[in-house]
């Protein structure tokens, strides 16, 4: 894999968890990545990246529901765009994940997947992958 790749995404819902595991694996494979570290990062202030269960679609749904209850729209928010809850959710989840890569494969648990988290969709989005051999 060249040291830097981009995944282009189009979210379709206000809050959405998009499983990007297969795309990350494919980029590592086609780039003939060896072993090292992979940084998965999104530059959007109302989105995030997380690793969690991808075997049961109820899990990302439940996380999204919980985050909406944790950061509901409030009258006291001052941000003019009206999307303060999305900024809060992004800060809580985080804009990046770091993975160990061995022989071109990300080391993930049996039930783990890599998710792009949309909190202010639908939108066109990007995720950057930076592979650091080692």
HELIX and SHEET records of a PDB file:
HELIX    1   1 UNK A   21  UNK A   30  1                                  10    
HELIX    2   2 UNK A   57  UNK A   70  1                                  14    
HELIX    3   3 UNK A   84  UNK A   93  1                                  10    
SHEET    1   A 5 UNK A   4  UNK A  10  0                                        
SHEET    2   A 5 UNK A 124  UNK A 133 -1                                        
SHEET    3   A 5 UNK A  36  UNK A  41 -1                                        
SHEET    4   A 5 UNK A  96  UNK A 102 -1                                        
SHEET    5   A 5 UNK A 105  UNK A 106 -1                                        
SHEET    1   B 3 UNK A  16  UNK A  19  0                                        
SHEET    2   B 3 UNK A 112  UNK A 118 -1                                        
SHEET    3   B 3 UNK A  47  UNK A  53 -1                                        
END                                                                             
